[in-house]
Amino acid sequence: MDAAYFLRVQVLAFRLMGYDLWNSSSSHDRPQLTLLVIGLMSVFMAPLFFAILHNLTNVSIMSDAMASLLAIILTLVKYSVFVYYRKRFVQLIYRIRDILEREIKALPEAAAIVEAENRSDQSLSLTYMRCFFGALIFAGIKPIVIMLTTRLRTGLTQLELPHSGVYPWSDQATAPYAPTYLWNLVASYGAVTMSLAMDTLLFAFTYNVCAVLKIAQHRIKHLLPSSLAPWQEFQAVVQVLQLHQTGLLIGTQLGHSLRPLVFMQFFVTALQLCFVGFQLADLFPSPECIYFIFFVGSLLIALFIYSHCGENMKQASADFAIALYDSNWVDFAPATKRLLIVAIMRAQRPCQLKGYFFEPNMATFSAVVRSAISYVMMLRSFSAADQS
């Protein structure tokens, strides 16, 4: 197995938060970093909450603070899922890697399948990382751009922060500005890095489950009948079905463990798209909108990849029935044919991710985006009514 494409981005993202993804124990972790970032993020929700309360009639400021608050809440929920299931997740990583390495040793053609799936995972994860860290960089640059443009336009210096918040001190005082600015950046760093770590880990799990299912498809398609040794033929089919069943069990375990994460991702992202989309439409084409372009882009990419992963895993499990039909079943022994009938019936019930009452797929992605655009238009109408 090519280690260059297996969980490379995921390991880096967790190390940025002080966790060693390869170790099920906490001996190599740096919990101080994680606790510091989580503590600062949790306390940072208070200024955002009060900013929402104090600006209920100002849709622009309220939507900015609401989007940041939702991002922090979603991140803390995601990371709590990892902390709760950490040992199980690490064990699952080793289990999947052992299965794939064993299949590659038994079937060299499986290496190409595993590499293709992990290349796709790392490509999506790198795109996701670049977009999220781009949003983080522009979150730090945005106040500077606003202050410079205000200075050039009016000749006055008005201090700005990355996120709208109401603090116990004046945000226009020079002395507390620097630590408040750093506090904003640390909260943004935590939200970006924790979300990146958990999301890319989900991507890796789904793509490697698809690799297991596709290896099973490849093996059953190329399985040769053996009229002289029907029992060996039967045992070979049983081994392929056991591999397929293993992939289904891992996918089912993922779907059960990650239901809270999938539900919160779609629910909160839909709300964030409403508020951040309004900010983008309200500020366009000013320089400040660059940050919101990256923010909206990262939200859409996250939602799309979640939907794509759910669709991909569902399709990979359902395609096993087609692989069974495309096999050399005509020449198999009667006992093997009867076994294939049961396997085809089982393959009609695909393995998939779930968000309690919905499935992450492209239809769900389209519905969420359409609904978010409708709510953005509604917020703009409210803002126009307030201004008039």
Backbone torsions as a table, in degrees:
resi	resn	phi	psi	omega
1	MET	NA	134.8	-177.3
2	ASP	-78.5	108.4	-178.4
3	ALA	-67.5	-17.1	-178.4
4	ALA	-68.4	-21.3	-177.1
5	TYR	-115.2	2.5	-176.8
6	PHE	-100.9	106.1	174.3
7	LEU	60.0	28.9	-178.4
8	ARG	-66.3	-50.6	179.9
9	VAL	-66.7	-37.8	-177.3
10	GLN	-64.5	-44.2	179.7
11	VAL	-62.5	-41.4	178.7
12	LEU	-63.0	-44.0	-178.2
13	ALA	-63.1	-41.1	-179.9
14	PHE	-72.1	-32.3	177.1
15	ARG	-66.9	-31.0	177.0
16	LEU	-65.4	-20.1	176.6
17	MET	-104.5	6.4	174.9
18	GLY	91.2	13.3	-179.5
19	TYR	-112.4	140.2	174.5
20	ASP	-99.8	107.5	-174.5
21	LEU	-69.8	-20.4	-177.2
22	TRP	-85.3	-5.6	-174.9
23	ASN	-120.4	120.8	-178.5
24	SER	-71.5	-22.6	175.9
25	SER	-89.7	175.8	-177.7
26	SER	-102.0	19.3	-175.1
27	SER	-67.7	-28.8	-178.6
28	HIS	-104.2	9.5	-177.8
29	ASP	-84.7	161.3	172.8
30	ARG	-120.0	79.9	-174.6
31	PRO	-64.4	-22.0	-179.8
32	GLN	-61.9	-41.6	179.6
33	LEU	-63.9	-46.1	-179.1
34	THR	-62.5	-46.1	-178.7
35	LEU	-64.9	-38.5	179.1
36	LEU	-62.5	-48.3	-177.5
37	VAL	-66.9	-44.0	179.8
38	ILE	-64.1	-39.9	178.4
39	GLY	-62.5	-46.5	179.4
40	LEU	-65.3	-36.5	177.4
41	MET	-66.4	-42.8	-178.5
42	SER	-63.7	-43.7	179.4
43	VAL	-68.1	-30.8	-178.0
44	PHE	-67.6	-18.0	177.9
45	MET	-66.4	-26.4	-179.5
46	ALA	-64.0	-51.6	176.6
47	PRO	-59.0	-35.6	179.2
48	LEU	-67.9	-41.2	-179.8
49	PHE	-63.5	-44.0	180.0
50	PHE	-69.8	-29.6	175.3
51	ALA	-65.2	-37.0	177.3
52	ILE	-66.2	-44.3	-179.4
53	LEU	-64.5	-38.2	-176.3
54	HIS	-81.0	-10.8	-176.3
55	ASN	-128.3	37.0	179.7
56	LEU	-62.8	-28.5	180.0
57	THR	-90.7	-10.8	177.8
58	ASN	-103.6	96.7	-172.3
59	VAL	-63.3	-34.2	-176.6
60	SER	-64.6	-52.7	-179.4
61	ILE	-68.1	-40.4	-179.7
62	MET	-62.0	-41.5	-179.5
63	SER	-67.9	-35.3	177.3
64	ASP	-63.7	-47.8	180.0
65	ALA	-67.1	-38.0	-179.4
66	MET	-65.3	-41.3	179.1
67	ALA	-62.4	-42.0	179.1
68	SER	-67.0	-40.7	179.3
69	LEU	-63.8	-42.9	179.5
70	LEU	-64.6	-37.6	179.2
71	ALA	-62.8	-41.5	180.0
72	ILE	-68.4	-42.8	179.4
73	ILE	-61.5	-45.3	179.7
74	LEU	-61.4	-41.7	-179.5
75	THR	-63.9	-43.7	-179.7
76	LEU	-65.0	-37.5	176.8
77	VAL	-64.9	-45.1	179.2
78	LYS	-58.4	-47.3	-175.4
79	TYR	-71.1	-30.5	175.8
80	SER	-64.9	-33.6	175.3
81	VAL	-63.1	-43.2	179.0
82	PHE	-65.0	-44.5	-178.8
83	VAL	-61.9	-39.9	-178.2
84	TYR	-68.3	-41.0	-176.8
85	TYR	-104.9	21.2	-171.0
86	ARG	-58.5	-51.0	-178.4
87	LYS	-61.1	-38.8	179.9
88	ARG	-67.3	-39.3	179.1
89	PHE	-63.9	-44.9	-179.2
90	VAL	-65.2	-41.8	176.8
91	GLN	-61.8	-36.8	178.9
92	LEU	-67.5	-36.9	176.5
93	ILE	-60.1	-47.9	179.9
94	TYR	-65.4	-37.5	-179.5
95	ARG	-64.4	-46.5	179.7
96	ILE	-63.4	-42.9	-179.6
97	ARG	-63.2	-40.3	179.3
98	ASP	-65.5	-40.8	179.1
99	ILE	-62.3	-46.7	-178.1
100	LEU	-66.1	-40.9	178.9
101	GLU	-65.1	-38.0	178.4
102	ARG	-65.8	-40.0	179.2
103	GLU	-68.5	-36.2	178.7
104	ILE	-66.5	-38.3	177.6
105	LYS	-65.6	-38.6	-178.7
106	ALA	-78.6	-30.9	-176.1
107	LEU	-137.8	97.1	-176.8
108	PRO	-56.8	-28.3	179.8
109	GLU	-65.2	-19.4	-180.0
110	ALA	-67.8	-23.1	-179.5
111	ALA	-60.3	-38.8	179.7
112	ALA	-66.2	-37.7	178.4
113	ILE	-65.3	-46.8	-179.2
114	VAL	-64.0	-43.5	-179.7
115	GLU	-64.0	-40.1	179.9
116	ALA	-63.6	-42.7	179.9
117	GLU	-67.1	-41.8	-179.3
118	ASN	-72.9	-30.8	173.3
119	ARG	-63.5	-42.8	178.3
120	SER	-63.2	-41.8	178.7
121	ASP	-61.7	-48.3	-177.9
122	GLN	-68.0	-33.8	177.2
123	SER	-64.1	-46.9	177.8
124	LEU	-65.8	-40.7	-178.8
125	SER	-65.6	-39.0	177.8
126	LEU	-65.8	-41.6	176.5
127	THR	-60.4	-43.5	178.8
128	TYR	-61.8	-44.7	-179.8
129	MET	-63.2	-44.7	-178.4
130	ARG	-63.5	-39.9	-179.2
131	CYS	-68.7	-41.8	-179.0
132	PHE	-67.9	-44.1	179.3
133	PHE	-72.1	-26.3	171.2
134	GLY	-63.1	-42.1	176.2
135	ALA	-63.5	-37.9	178.3
136	LEU	-64.7	-43.0	179.7
137	ILE	-63.2	-45.2	-179.4
138	PHE	-71.2	-23.7	173.0
139	ALA	-63.8	-36.2	176.9
140	GLY	-76.9	-31.0	-178.3
141	ILE	-81.5	-29.6	-174.4
142	LYS	-52.3	-48.4	179.5
143	PRO	-60.1	-37.7	-179.8
144	ILE	-65.2	-43.1	178.8
145	VAL	-62.0	-43.8	-179.7
146	ILE	-64.1	-42.7	-179.5
147	MET	-65.5	-40.0	179.6
148	LEU	-66.7	-44.8	179.9
149	THR	-65.7	-37.5	177.6
150	THR	-66.2	-40.2	178.7
151	ARG	-63.8	-43.4	-179.9
152	LEU	-69.9	-32.7	-176.4
153	ARG	-83.0	-39.3	-174.4
154	THR	-115.0	-16.4	-176.4
155	GLY	81.7	1.5	-179.9
156	LEU	-106.5	149.8	177.5
157	THR	-105.2	114.8	178.4
158	GLN	-117.9	119.1	-176.1
159	LEU	-69.3	137.3	-179.8
160	GLU	-127.5	151.6	178.4
161	LEU	-120.2	157.6	-179.2
162	PRO	-59.1	-33.0	-177.3
163	HIS	-128.9	143.0	177.8
164	SER	-70.8	126.8	-179.6
165	GLY	-155.1	158.6	176.4
166	VAL	-111.5	117.3	-173.5
167	TYR	-110.7	159.0	177.3
168	PRO	-65.3	-16.2	178.7
169	TRP	-115.3	168.9	180.0
170	SER	-75.1	128.5	178.9
171	ASP	-78.3	-0.8	175.4
172	GLN	-101.6	-0.4	176.8
173	ALA	-78.4	137.3	-174.7
174	THR	-69.0	-40.2	-174.0
175	ALA	-63.2	-50.0	-178.4
176	PRO	-83.4	-0.1	-175.4
177	TYR	-65.1	-47.0	-176.3
178	ALA	-61.2	-50.2	177.8
179	PRO	-64.7	-32.4	177.5
180	THR	-68.1	-39.3	177.0
181	TYR	-62.4	-44.8	178.2
182	LEU	-64.7	-36.7	177.1
183	TRP	-61.1	-43.6	176.5
184	ASN	-59.6	-44.4	-178.2
185	LEU	-67.1	-39.6	178.7
186	VAL	-64.7	-40.4	177.1
187	ALA	-63.3	-40.7	177.7
188	SER	-66.0	-41.5	179.1
189	TYR	-60.5	-44.4	179.0
190	GLY	-63.1	-44.0	-179.7
191	ALA	-63.0	-41.9	-178.9
192	VAL	-69.7	-49.2	-173.2
193	THR	-69.4	-42.4	179.8
194	MET	-66.1	-43.0	177.9
195	SER	-63.6	-42.5	179.0
196	LEU	-60.3	-43.5	-178.6
197	ALA	-63.0	-49.6	-176.2
198	MET	-70.1	-41.5	-177.9
199	ASP	-65.7	-46.5	-179.1
200	THR	-67.6	-28.9	175.7
201	LEU	-65.7	-41.0	175.5
202	LEU	-62.4	-42.0	178.5
203	PHE	-58.7	-45.6	-177.7
204	ALA	-63.2	-42.5	179.6
205	PHE	-60.4	-47.7	-176.2
206	THR	-66.4	-41.0	-179.5
207	TYR	-67.0	-36.4	179.7
208	ASN	-76.5	-30.0	171.0
209	VAL	-64.1	-40.8	175.9
210	CYS	-61.7	-36.5	177.9
211	ALA	-62.4	-42.9	178.1
212	VAL	-61.7	-45.0	-178.8
213	LEU	-66.3	-37.1	-179.7
214	LYS	-72.8	-31.5	174.0
215	ILE	-64.3	-41.3	176.9
216	ALA	-61.3	-40.4	177.6
217	GLN	-62.2	-44.6	-178.9
218	HIS	-63.1	-41.0	-177.6
219	ARG	-67.1	-41.5	-178.3
220	ILE	-72.0	-32.2	178.4
221	LYS	-66.5	-36.3	-174.4
222	HIS	-102.4	14.2	178.2
223	LEU	-76.0	125.3	-177.2
224	LEU	-90.4	137.0	177.4
225	PRO	-69.5	153.5	-179.4
226	SER	-135.3	92.6	-178.1
227	SER	-69.0	-26.2	-179.5
228	LEU	-81.7	-21.9	-179.7
229	ALA	-136.7	72.1	-177.2
230	PRO	-62.3	-29.1	179.3
231	TRP	-67.3	-39.7	176.3
232	GLN	-64.9	-38.8	176.3
233	GLU	-61.6	-44.2	179.0
234	PHE	-60.8	-44.7	179.6
235	GLN	-64.6	-36.4	178.1
236	ALA	-64.6	-40.5	176.9
237	VAL	-66.3	-40.0	178.2
238	VAL	-59.9	-40.7	178.8
239	GLN	-63.2	-40.1	177.8
240	VAL	-65.7	-42.2	179.7
241	LEU	-66.3	-33.8	176.2
242	GLN	-66.5	-39.1	176.2
243	LEU	-63.4	-43.9	177.6
244	HIS	-62.1	-41.7	178.7
245	GLN	-64.0	-37.3	177.4
246	THR	-61.9	-44.7	176.6
247	GLY	-60.7	-39.6	178.5
248	LEU	-66.1	-40.2	179.6
249	LEU	-64.9	-42.3	178.2
250	ILE	-64.2	-44.0	178.5
251	GLY	-62.8	-38.8	177.5
252	THR	-66.0	-41.3	177.2
253	GLN	-61.7	-41.9	177.3
254	LEU	-62.6	-46.5	-179.3
255	GLY	-59.3	-37.3	179.3
256	HIS	-72.3	-44.1	-176.5
257	SER	-70.7	-31.3	-172.5
258	LEU	-101.9	9.3	178.1
259	ARG	-58.2	-44.8	178.0
260	PRO	-60.6	-39.6	-178.7
261	LEU	-65.3	-45.7	-179.0
262	VAL	-64.2	-42.7	179.6
263	PHE	-62.0	-49.3	-178.6
264	MET	-65.5	-36.9	-179.8
265	GLN	-60.5	-48.0	-177.7
266	PHE	-71.6	-41.8	-177.6
267	PHE	-65.9	-50.3	-176.6
268	VAL	-72.0	-37.9	178.9
269	THR	-63.1	-36.7	176.7
270	ALA	-61.3	-42.8	177.7
271	LEU	-67.3	-41.4	179.4
272	GLN	-62.4	-40.3	179.0
273	LEU	-61.4	-35.3	177.4
274	CYS	-63.1	-52.8	-174.2
275	PHE	-73.1	-44.8	-179.3
276	VAL	-71.2	-35.3	176.2
277	GLY	-62.0	-37.8	175.8
278	PHE	-63.6	-44.0	178.5
279	GLN	-59.7	-42.7	-179.4
280	LEU	-64.2	-44.5	179.6
281	ALA	-67.8	-32.5	-178.1
282	ASP	-75.3	-34.6	-175.7
283	LEU	-93.2	-17.6	-177.4
284	PHE	-63.0	134.4	6.5
285	PRO	-106.7	39.1	-179.9
286	SER	-70.6	160.0	-178.6
287	PRO	-61.3	-27.5	-178.5
288	GLU	-65.0	-20.4	-175.7
289	CYS	-72.6	-11.7	-179.6
290	ILE	-60.8	-41.0	178.4
291	TYR	-60.5	-44.2	-177.4
292	PHE	-71.4	-27.9	174.0
293	ILE	-63.0	-45.8	178.1
294	PHE	-65.9	-38.1	-179.5
295	PHE	-64.3	-49.7	178.9
296	VAL	-62.8	-40.3	178.4
297	GLY	-60.3	-43.5	179.8
298	SER	-66.7	-37.1	177.6
299	LEU	-65.1	-44.4	-179.8
300	LEU	-66.4	-40.0	178.3
301	ILE	-63.9	-42.7	178.9
302	ALA	-61.1	-46.6	-179.7
303	LEU	-64.3	-40.8	-179.9
304	PHE	-65.4	-43.5	-177.0
305	ILE	-68.6	-39.2	174.6
306	TYR	-57.0	-46.9	-179.5
307	SER	-65.1	-41.6	-179.5
308	HIS	-64.7	-41.6	179.8
309	CYS	-65.2	-42.7	177.1
310	GLY	-62.1	-43.2	178.9
311	GLU	-66.1	-39.9	-177.2
312	ASN	-65.2	-44.9	-179.2
313	MET	-68.0	-39.6	177.3
314	LYS	-62.0	-43.3	-178.3
315	GLN	-68.8	-39.6	-179.5
316	ALA	-63.5	-37.3	178.7
317	SER	-73.9	-36.5	-179.7
318	ALA	-72.8	-28.8	-178.5
319	ASP	-69.2	-11.7	178.8
320	PHE	-64.2	-32.9	176.7
321	ALA	-63.6	-39.7	178.0
322	ILE	-67.1	-38.8	178.1
323	ALA	-63.7	-37.9	176.8
324	LEU	-63.5	-40.8	179.7
325	TYR	-68.5	-33.3	-179.8
326	ASP	-81.0	-2.3	-179.2
327	SER	-77.5	-179.4	178.9
328	ASN	-86.1	43.4	-173.4
329	TRP	-64.5	-24.0	-179.0
330	VAL	-61.5	-34.6	-176.3
331	ASP	-95.2	2.1	-179.4
332	PHE	-76.0	162.9	177.0
333	ALA	-70.1	156.7	-178.7
334	PRO	-55.9	-40.6	179.5
335	ALA	-63.6	-38.3	178.3
336	THR	-67.7	-38.6	178.6
337	LYS	-62.8	-41.4	178.4
338	ARG	-63.6	-36.8	177.7
339	LEU	-65.1	-38.8	180.0
340	LEU	-65.8	-32.4	178.6
341	ILE	-62.3	-44.0	177.8
342	VAL	-63.5	-40.6	-179.6
343	ALA	-65.2	-38.9	178.7
344	ILE	-65.7	-39.9	178.1
345	MET	-62.7	-40.4	179.3
346	ARG	-67.7	-34.6	-177.1
347	ALA	-70.6	-12.9	177.9
348	GLN	-71.9	-16.2	178.3
349	ARG	-105.8	91.6	-171.3
350	PRO	-72.8	159.9	174.6
351	CYS	-88.5	136.9	-175.8
352	GLN	-155.6	157.6	171.7
353	LEU	-75.3	154.2	-180.0
354	LYS	-140.8	149.3	173.4
355	GLY	-116.3	49.8	-175.4
356	TYR	71.5	-74.9	-174.4
357	PHE	-112.2	13.5	175.9
358	PHE	-149.5	166.8	178.2
359	GLU	-115.5	132.7	175.6
360	PRO	-73.2	105.9	177.2
361	ASN	-147.3	-179.1	-174.5
362	MET	-68.2	-29.3	176.4
363	ALA	-66.4	-40.6	177.3
364	THR	-65.9	-41.1	177.3
365	PHE	-58.8	-46.3	179.7
366	SER	-62.4	-40.7	-179.3
367	ALA	-66.0	-40.7	-179.7
368	VAL	-65.5	-43.9	-179.2
369	VAL	-64.5	-42.3	178.4
370	ARG	-62.9	-42.0	178.7
371	SER	-65.2	-40.0	179.5
372	ALA	-63.5	-41.2	178.2
373	ILE	-62.8	-38.8	178.6
374	SER	-63.1	-42.7	180.0
375	TYR	-70.2	-32.6	174.8
376	VAL	-61.1	-44.0	177.7
377	MET	-62.1	-37.4	178.5
378	MET	-66.3	-42.4	178.3
379	LEU	-64.3	-37.4	177.5
380	ARG	-65.3	-36.1	177.5
381	SER	-67.6	-37.8	175.4
382	PHE	-63.2	-43.3	179.2
383	SER	-63.6	-42.0	178.2
384	ALA	-64.4	-36.8	178.4
385	ALA	-66.6	-39.3	177.3
386	ASP	-64.5	-42.0	-178.9
387	GLN	-67.3	-34.8	179.1
388	SER	-74.9	NA	NA
